[in-house]
Amino acid sequence: MPMSQNKSQFVAVASIAAELSAVMEVAKEISLAAANAKAIAFRAGEKARGFQPITDFINELAKETIELVNNINEHALKLYRLTVKEHRMSEACKRFEKVAVSASAAPYASSLTPSLQQARQRRTDCRRQFSRHVSELLTQLADVMHPARAARVIAANSRIEASQAGEYLQSLQAVAESVDNAAQIIHDKVHKCRSALSMINAVD
């Protein structure tokens, strides 16, 4: 693997980890918003009766997103480990190839061949595993988009219900806005992760 490509994998994996960390924080904020909304709706009573079940949906979406991101983080960690392993195998191949060239005239030069072939095979195995995990990660990231889209729909419904909550209108609308904004942030960050992975796949 060219050094620039190996470096791009390190950068992409690190970038994905950072974006996923941000997604996790936003999902936790959605969960907190759901708890706040539930408390407000309870105080509002009949005025926010339609808002109360919405808070449960918001909380479930947050939990689903957190669970998905936890699973994705496991794959991202595997990608990092495979990138490190592949880099080491590539360096080992370079060293064996250099020694093989300089010792080509030596009596036992052929004894280096099995070790070189083994290092090359391990490097190839790392690349295959990396590609498989990238494909799985892309699928999982697509799954995260679903609760993000659902959250935006729920936010729109929340605004409608909030408009009927009298003096609690502003508080509940603020919850709807926070959920909508959080969903957009999740969408944008997941899109960045998918773009980074797609670029790795393209050059792999």
Secondary structure as GFF3:
##gff-version 3
##sequence-region A 1 204
A	DSSP	alpha_helix	3	44	.	.	.	ID=ss1
A	DSSP	three_ten_helix	45	48	.	.	.	ID=ss2
A	DSSP	alpha_helix	52	102	.	.	.	ID=ss3
A	DSSP	three_ten_helix	109	112	.	.	.	ID=ss4
A	DSSP	alpha_helix	113	162	.	.	.	ID=ss5
A	DSSP	three_ten_helix	166	168	.	.	.	ID=ss6
A	DSSP	alpha_helix	169	203	.	.	.	ID=ss7
###
